[in-house]
Amino acid sequence: MTIDISQFYKVFFDEAEELLAEKERLLLAVDTASPDPEDLNAIFRTAHSIKGGASTFGLNDMSEVTHVLESLLDRIRKGEMALTAQHVDAFLAAKDILKMQLDGHRNGAHVDGEQVANVRMMLHDLSEGVIVPTHQPTVPSFLHAEQKQEVREGAHRYKIELPELVKRDVDALVDELGLLGRVSVAPLDGGRTALIISTHESLDDIVAICSFVLEPSDLRMFEAPPLTPEQRAIEAAERTRIENEQGYGFFDPSDADANATAAAPSEDDLGYGFFQPIEEIRREAGIVPDAPPAAAVPSQAQLDAEAEKKAEKQAEKQANKKAEAAAHAHAEAGSIRVSIEKVDQLINLVGELVITQAMIEQRSSGLDPMLHQKLMQSVSQLTRNTRDLQEAVMSIRMMPMDFVFSRFPRMVRDLAGKLGKKVDFITNGAATELDKGLIERIVDPLTHLVRNSIDHGIEMPAARVAAGKSESGRLFLSAAHQGGNIVIEVADDGAGLNRDRILAKAASNGLPVSENMTDAEVWQLIFAPGFSTAEIVTDVSGRGVGMDVVKRNITAMGGTIDIRSAKGFGTTILISLPLTLAILDGMSIRCGDEIYILPLGFVVESLQPAADDVKEITGRGRVVKVRGEYLPLIPLYQMFDIEPRILEPSEGILVILETEGRKAALFIDELVGQQQVVVKNLESNYRKVAGISGATILGDGGVALILDVAALLRSSRQLTDDPVVS
């Protein structure tokens, strides 16, 4: 009997993705100076588990990468090799490669074979003790010498005679072979070239690299005897002399140069030509410097106390790790893996049950409660149970914000390194829950805001120190529940927004601005399309694309976004979102014979105006005066071309709506009531309708359309002009 294991692929893909996320979390938290053995073992276990699963399902490309990764991790956890920042960078690069391969098997995504080979070679070289160039994306700097390749004793020396090649191909070979060891180039007659390489790798590895450029049969290879210690010393001295002569400040100085530099007065001593040296100032003032205090020798009691304190800290750390592991194990044991399709189906069925319950309640409301007392009690009990069931099922779709927050530590680390900045990333409220649909849609806006904070908000270390701040900037990401909403906060302690620069840029873009605008109004200008104050366009930001999309996406989710900023102290961006999009608190309104649902979050108040408060403006329609402020009046019957029961606003009802900082008065016939409704997608069942965001089924079985308030206000012709003032 054969078993079709293809049915288990999805389980492996999900588990592998979780293991990769766990591996990244552990790598970002590991202390390279004194790594915890438990952390190293946990990182090793993630690689080992992925390797075992990949081998079981025949995913050889993943098992090959994890094999090399596992070998290097095994040496580190056994203490045969010290963990360095270069190892962490290599492990993170390997995680990215495995994720790319995983997506390739799951979704058919493109896998960059060259990138996979580079990471495998890097891991192999590190496991052999060869120092390889770091792959961390950093800003190129010509202020430091390039890291030199080190070759341990016992290396083989090979001479490779190449046929006549163009210089570009020779340089490419030198660069690739340089990953295996030290390479020197010697010219031969006839325009040919010889490469002399000292390496611990085999001749087959060298041939494999050369075969990318030329045929192996065109190579002539000889193994030279290893250098004696005297020859190695002469070679090192000669190489150092040449580098010092031709370094132009890019290489480390020789000992002689260092001594000469130490003997000469430094620029600090000379005050850069602008300041008098501090020693001369002290001598002229008659200040005698105090003798440096003798180094205090700690007593045995102090040493014992420090050792005891360190042991206590270590014990506390271990206890916390055990508690976290126990909690994680309990969470794993108390959960099952269910596909999102099944959850959505369950939610839809409960939504139908809620509608049916509303129908029963409405039908029974016309019965005599005295004659049908038991029936009315049963209907009331059904209503309570249905509401409890609805809340319980909706909580299944709620996911912790940690699913979003966990994506950012790696991004912050890489981006800060690329920009040459130091950033401490702090999160709070990761356990706060939000609907899964919103979780998926909030990732992109938050990613843009976090990148903006690092690129535009947080200053370079030197600028922060000059401003009296710590060298490392702080970036906060938090989430908390407030009523029926969740509030997400992105804050930094950087330079803050520049009011004058924003106003100048807005004026040059043709936006209406004035010096009397409040700070809150000025900050909203950055959400205009194409708005950017960046002087240089980089691959991070500066093109003016993004903040307008961020606001549009937040608004589409029924949320709001607000900015607070103080120059020199930082910027805080607040995002407020409803907890779920599946259930909506709405106000039922009537216009003509139709019932509509108005989302309660946009409603400010409702009123019946006096006839004198309604004014007609030629070419602008009608406006209504509300407490000294004239608001555009939007007749709902005109927007949807329906026959109204009431034509005069003074005889009907005006609902004051507010969205995107603009207010308007919606003219309707009457208010019906307030209720929770189950939102149905109109676009998937019918088509997209302007001014309508969805639909719901009422208790009498009728369909009510849910109004898209933002679209109504944007499409109103009165709002295209400047606001009317009294």
C-alpha positions, 0 to 999 in steps of 0.5 A, spaced: 500 500 500 502 506 498 501 513 501 500 519 497 504 524 501 502 530 497 496 531 501 501 533 507 505 538 503 501 544 506 502 542 513 509 542 511 509 549 508 505 552 514 510 549 519 516 551 515 514 558 515 513 558 522 520 555 523 523 560 519 519 566 523 522 563 529 529 562 527 529 570 525 526 572 531 531 568 535 537 571 531 535 578 532 535 577 539 541 573 540 547 576 544 553 575 540 558 577 545 555 571 550 550 567 546 545 563 551 546 555 549 539 555 549 538 560 544 543 556 539 540 550 540 533 553 539 536 556 532 539 549 530 533 545 532 529 550 527 534 548 521 534 541 523 526 540 523 526 544 516 531 539 513 528 533 515 521 535 513 524 538 506 528 531 505 521 527 507 518 531 501 524 530 496 525 538 496 532 537 495 534 544 494 532 546 501 535 540 504 542 542 501 542 549 504 539 547 511 545 541 511 550 547 510 547 551 515 546 546 520 553 544 520 555 551 521 550 552 527 553 545 530 560 547 530 558 554 534 553 550 539 558 545 540 563 551 542 568 549 536 567 556 533 565 563 536 558 566 534 560 573 530 555 578 527 558 576 521 555 569 522 548 572 524 548 576 518 549 569 514 544 566 518 539 571 516 541 571 509 540 563 509 533 564 512 531 569 506 534 564 501 529 558 504 523 563 504 524 564 497 525 556 496 519 555 500 515 560 496 517 557 489 515 550 491 508 553 494 506 558 489 511 557 483 515 563 485 521 565 481 528 562 485 534 566 484 539 560 483 545 565 483 543 568 490 542 561 493 549 558 490 552 565 493 549 563 500 551 556 500 558 558 498 558 563 504 556 558 509 561 553 507 566 558 507 564 560 514 564 553 517 571 552 514 573 558 518 575 562 512 573 570 513 568 572 507 565 579 505 559 581 509 553 580 505 549 585 510 546 591 506 550 597 508 552 604 505 559 603 502 564 607 505 571 609 503 573 611 510 575 604 512 580 599 509 577 593 505 577 586 509 583 582 507 582 574 506 585 570 511 588 563 509 590 559 515 596 554 515 596 548 511 593 551 505 594 548 498 597 553 493 595 552 485 598 555 479 592 556 474 594 558 467 589 561 463 588 562 455 588 569 452 581 572 455 579 579 456 580 583 462 573 583 464 573 575 465 580 575 468 577 580 473 571 576 474 575 570 476 579 573 481 573 576 484 570 569 485 576 565 486 577 570 492 572 567 496 576 561 496 582 564 498 588 569 497 589 570 489 595 573 485 595 575 478 601 574 474 602 575 466 604 570 461 607 571 454 602 571 448 597 575 452 595 570 457 595 570 465 596 566 471 593 565 477 596 563 483 591 561 489 592 559 496 586 555 499 583 550 503 578 548 498 579 542 493 581 543 486 574 541 483 571 547 487 576 551 483 575 548 476 567 549 478 568 556 478 572 557 472 568 553 468 563 559 468 568 563 464 571 558 460 572 550 458 576 546 463 580 543 458 583 550 456 586 550 463 593 548 465 593 547 473 599 545 477 600 544 485 605 548 488 609 546 494 606 550 500 610 556 502 615 556 508 614 560 514 620 565 512 617 565 505 610 567 508 613 572 512 617 575 506 610 575 502 606 578 507 612 584 508 612 585 501 604 585 500 604 590 506 609 595 503 606 595 496 599 596 500 602 602 504 605 605 498 599 605 493 593 605 499 592 612 498 589 612 505 584 606 503 589 601 507 591 600 514 598 604 515 604 600 517 608 600 523 613 605 521 607 610 519 603 609 525 609 611 529 610 617 525 603 619 526 603 618 533 609 623 534 606 628 530 601 633 533 594 631 531 589 635 528 585 635 535 591 638 538 592 643 533 585 645 534 584 644 526 587 651 525 581 655 529 582 653 536 587 654 541 589 647 544 586 646 551 593 645 554 595 652 552 589 655 555 590 651 561 597 653 562 596 660 561 590 660 566 595 657 571 591 650 572 595 644 574 592 638 571 590 633 577 594 626 577 590 621 574 587 617 580 590 610 581 586 604 579 582 601 584 583 594 586 577 590 587 577 586 594 575 579 594 568 581 597 567 585 591 569 580 586 564 575 590 558 580 590 559 581 582 560 574 581 553 572 585 550 578 582 551 575 575 549 568 577 543 571 579 541 575 573 543 568 569 538 564 573 533 569 572 534 569 565 534 562 565 527 562 569 524 567 564 526 562 558 523 556 561 516 560 563 516 562 556 517 555 553 512 552 558 507 557 555 509 556 548 508 549 549 501 549 552 499 554 547 501 549 542 498 543 545 491 547 546 491 549 539 489 546 532 490 548 525 484 550 521 484 553 514 481 560 513 476 557 508 473 553 514 473 559 519 470 564 513 464 559 512 463 558 519 462 566 520 458 566 514 453 561 517 453 565 523 451 571 520 445 567 516 443 565 523 443 572 526 439 574 520 434 569 521 433 570 528 432 578 527 426 575 522 423 571 528 424 577 532 420 581 528 415 576 526 413 575 533 413 582 535 406 583 532 404 577 537 400 578 543 405 577 549 400 575 554 397 569 549 404 567 547 408 568 553 413 562 552 414 563 545 416 570 547 421 568 552 424 563 547 425 568 542 428 572 547 433 567 549 434 565 542 436 572 541 441 572 547 444 566 545 445 568 538 449 574 540 453 570 544 455 565 539 456 571 534 461 574 538 464 567 540 465 566 532 467 573 531 473 572 536 476 566 532 478 571 526 481 575 531 489 575 531 494 578 535 498 584 532 504 580 533 503 577 527 504 584 524 509 587 529 514 580 528 515 583 521 519 589 523 525 587 527 529 585 521 526 590 516 528 596 522 535 592 523 537 592 515 534 599 513 538 602 519 544 599 517 543 601 510 542 608 512 548 608 517 543 609 523 542 606 530 535 604 532 532 601 538 526 598 536 520 597 541 514 594 541 508 594 546 501 591 545 503 585 541 497 581 544 492 586 542 487 583 537 484 585 530 480 582 525 484 577 520 482 581 514 484 588 517 491 585 519 493 583 512 491 590 510 494 594 515 501 591 514 503 595 508 501 602 511 505 600 517 511 598 513 511 605 509 510 609 516 516 605 519 520 606 513 519 613 513 520 614 521 527 611 520 529 615 513 526 621 515 525 622 522 531 619 526 537 623 525 544 620 524 548 618 530 553 624 529 547 629 529 543 626 535 549 627 539 550 634 537 543 635 539 544 632 546 540 626 544 543 619 545 546 616 539 541 611 538 534 613 536 528 610 538 522 607 534 516 605 538 510 601 535 504 600 539 497 597 539 491 598 544 484 597 544 479 604 545 472 602 545 470 598 539 476 601 536 484 599 536 489 604 536 496 603 533 501 608 534 508 609 530 512 614 534 520 616 534 524 621 537 527 624 531 527 631 528 520 631 528 516 635 522 519 641 519 513 646 518 516 651 514 519 646 509 512 643 508 508 649 507 514 651 502 513 645 498 506 645 499 506 652 496 510 650 490 506 644 489 500 649 488 496 647 494 492 652 498 496 654 504 497 660 509 501 662 515 495 662 519 494 654 518 494 650 525 500 645 526 494 639 525 492 642 518 499 643 516 501 636 518 495 633 513 499 636 507 504 630 507 498 626 505 497 630 498 499 625 492 506 626 490 508 630 496 515 629 499 520 634 502 526 629 501 532 633 497 534 626 495 530 620 491 533 614 494 531 607 494 528 607 500 523 614 499 523 621 497 519 620 490 512 622 494 509 616 493 506 612 499 503 617 504 497 618 500 496 611 499 497 610 506 491 614 508 487 612 502 488 605 505 486 606 512 480 610 510 478 604 506 478 600 512 473 605 516 479 608 520 482 615 521 490 617 521 492 623 525 499 626 526 502 629 532 509 632 531 514 637 535 520 639 532 526 636 535 522 631 539 519 627 534 513 625 531 507 620 533 502 617 528 496 615 530 491 610 526 484 608 529 481 602 526 474 598 527 476 591 530 472 588 525 469 589 518 464 583 518 459 586 523 458 594 523 454 598 528 450 602 523 444 607 523 438 605 519 435 611 515 429 612 510 429 616 504 423 615 499 421 607 500 428 605 501 432 603 507 440 605 508 445 603 513 449 609 515 456 607 519 455 610 526 463 612 526 462 617 521 455 620 524 456 627 528 449 629 530 442 629 527 438 635 527 432 638 523 434 645 521 430 652 521 428 654 514 432 660 515 438 656 516 438 653 509 441 658 504 441 657 496 448 659 493 448 660 485 452 654 482 454 651 489 447 648 491 444 649 498 448 650 504 446 649 512 448 653 518 450 649 524 452 653 530 455 659 525 458 654 520 456 653 513 456 646 511 454 643 504 447 640 504 447 633 500 440 630 498 441 623 498 435 622 493 439 626 488 445 622 489 441 615 488 436 618 483 430 616 488 423 619 489 423 622 496 417 623 501 420 630 503 423 635 499 424 641 504 430 640 509 426 644 514 421 638 514 426 632 514 432 630 518 439 632 516 445 628 519 451 631 520 457 627 517 465 628 518 470 624 514 477 626 512 477 632 516 471 635 512 463 635 514 457 635 510 449 635 512 446 629 509 438 630 507 434 624 509 426 623 510 427 620 517 431 616 522 429 609 523 433 606 528 440 603 530 442 596 530 448 591 528 448 589 521 452 583 518 456 586 512 455 582 505 460 584 500 456 587 494 461 587 489 462 579 489 455 578 489 453 584 484 458 589 482 461 595 484 456 601 486 459 608 487 457 611 494 455 604 496 460 600 501 456 593 502 449 591 503 446 587 509 439 583 510 434 586 515 430 582 519 424 583 515 428 579 509 429 586 505 436 588 503 439 595 505 445 598 502 450 600 506 453 607 504 460 609 503 460 616 507 467 618 504 465 617 497 459 620 498 462 627 500 468 626 495 462 626 489 458 631 492 459 637 487 459 642 493 465 639 496 469 640 490 470 648 491 472 652 497 468 651 504 463 656 505 465 661 511 460 665 515 
